[in-house]
Amino acid sequence: MHLSRLLPLALLLVPGLARAEDAWLVRAVEARRWPDAPAISLSLATGDKVAVLYRADGLVRVRKETSYGWVPEDALTSQAPVLPDEEEGAGEGAGAVPAPEVPAEAP
């Protein structure tokens, strides 16, 4: 069997390699380059979406675009943040076209 046929199967058998889970920051943090060192690799803002790559000892290895770093586990949530447009639209959804204004009648 060719190696090219075994690679997809190997990726399915190794957890975490096939697909990273998404998470969002609940507060702004400085991601550390290494879990046990103070060097900062990137700054993350509240609401930033990251890919979770690995979890260990209360820290999570994340990726944002092409940057990587370790953040505290309690700085992440698996729930996507609610956008301001989604909060206010009780009767009218986000992007709804407002009703046209009716001109007042002259006396």
HELIX and SHEET records of a PDB file:
HELIX    1   1 LEU A    3  LEU A   13  1                                  11    
HELIX    2   2 GLU A   73  ALA A   75  5                                   3    
HELIX    3   3 PRO A   84  GLU A   88  1                                   5    
SHEET    1   A 5 SER A  67  PRO A  72  0                                        
SHEET    2   A 5 LEU A  59  LYS A  64 -1                                        
SHEET    3   A 5 LYS A  49  ALA A  56 -1                                        
SHEET    4   A 5 GLU A  21  LEU A  25 -1                                        
SHEET    5   A 5 LEU A  76  THR A  77 -1                                        
SHEET    1   B 2 VAL A  29  ARG A  32  0                                        
SHEET    2   B 2 ILE A  40  LEU A  44 -1                                        
END                                                                             
